Amino acid sequence: MYVLKKFGVSLLGLMVVLLLVAFFLPSKVTIERRAVLKAPATTVFDQVNRLQNWEKWSPWHTIDPHMLLSYEGPIAGKGAKYNWFSKHPDVGSGSLTITNSKPYQRIDTKLKFEGQNDGFAYYTFEETPEGTVVTWAMEAETGSNPVHKYFGLLLDPMLGPSFEKGLENLRKIVEKPTAVR
């Protein structure tokens, strides 16, 4: 009985500590990756701004090349939207809409994942003598739920490598000598 009581008190103490730590965890998480691509900002921007181009460089398209895609709105820029439908657990289903597009500088998107809160991503493009610095970032609200806050800690290790792969795929496209400029 003593061992069971000690175990219960220890478990309760651990839960209290985890709740206290969660109180100090951020309720907003940002995942960000950058790459310098040896191509003009116009070329890189156009690859991201036109959603149908994503099939060539998005890391999730290589995970499930059989996902179903549909497009709505304009071909590129603000209001362009694409929906994806996948049974693959690492891809899922959802939609992405360009909410703002400032030519050759920044693109803002809204992500709707099936069964989850909305996410917001943005891409910035800064032309330098070395090439175009592309930043791909995503922001997510975890709210005040302690479980969601702990999950937020896992987002960067989970999504960061995909962002890196996407930027590398983008590099292969825009740095080709035959890339449309």
WOKAVEN-V30400 format. One record per pair of residues at least 4 apart in sequence whose C-alpha atoms are under 6 Angstrom apart, sorted by the first residue. I is the first residue (numbers start at 1). J is the second residue. D is the distance in whole Angstrom. If there is no record, write none. Layout:
I;J;D  I;J;D
This chain:
22;146;5  27;141;6  27;142;5  27;143;5  28;140;6  28;141;5  28;142;6  29;139;6  29;140;5  30;138;6  30;139;4  31;137;5  31;138;5  31;156;5  32;136;6  32;137;4  33;135;6  33;136;5  34;134;6  34;135;4  35;133;6  35;134;5  36;131;6  36;132;5  36;133;4  37;131;5  37;132;5  37;171;6  38;131;4  38;175;6  39;131;6  39;175;6  41;45;6  41;104;6  41;127;6  41;132;6  42;104;5  43;181;5  45;49;6  45;104;5  47;53;6  49;76;5  49;77;6  50;76;4  54;58;5  57;166;6  57;169;5  57;170;5  58;166;5  59;162;6  59;166;5  61;65;5  67;85;6  67;86;5  68;84;6  68;85;5  69;83;6  69;84;5  70;82;6  70;83;5  71;81;6  71;82;4  72;81;5  73;79;6  73;80;5  74;80;5  75;80;6  76;80;5  77;101;5  78;98;5  78;99;5  78;100;5  78;101;6  79;98;5  80;97;6  80;98;6  81;96;6  81;97;4  82;95;6  82;96;6  83;94;6  83;95;4  84;93;5  84;94;6  85;93;4  86;92;5  86;93;5  87;92;6  88;92;6  93;114;6  94;112;5  94;113;4  94;114;5  95;111;6  95;112;5  96;110;6  96;111;5  97;109;5  97;110;5  98;108;6  98;109;4  99;108;5  99;109;5  100;107;6  100;108;5  101;107;4  102;106;5  105;124;6  105;125;5  106;123;6  106;124;4  107;122;6  107;123;5  108;121;6  108;122;4  109;120;6  109;121;5  109;122;6  110;119;6  110;120;5  111;118;6  111;119;5  111;120;6  112;118;5  119;140;5  120;138;6  120;139;5  121;137;5  121;138;4  122;136;6  122;137;5  123;135;5  123;136;5  124;134;6  124;135;5  125;133;6  125;134;5  126;132;5  126;133;5  127;131;6  127;132;4  128;132;6  142;148;5  142;149;5  155;159;6  156;160;5  171;175;6  174;179;6
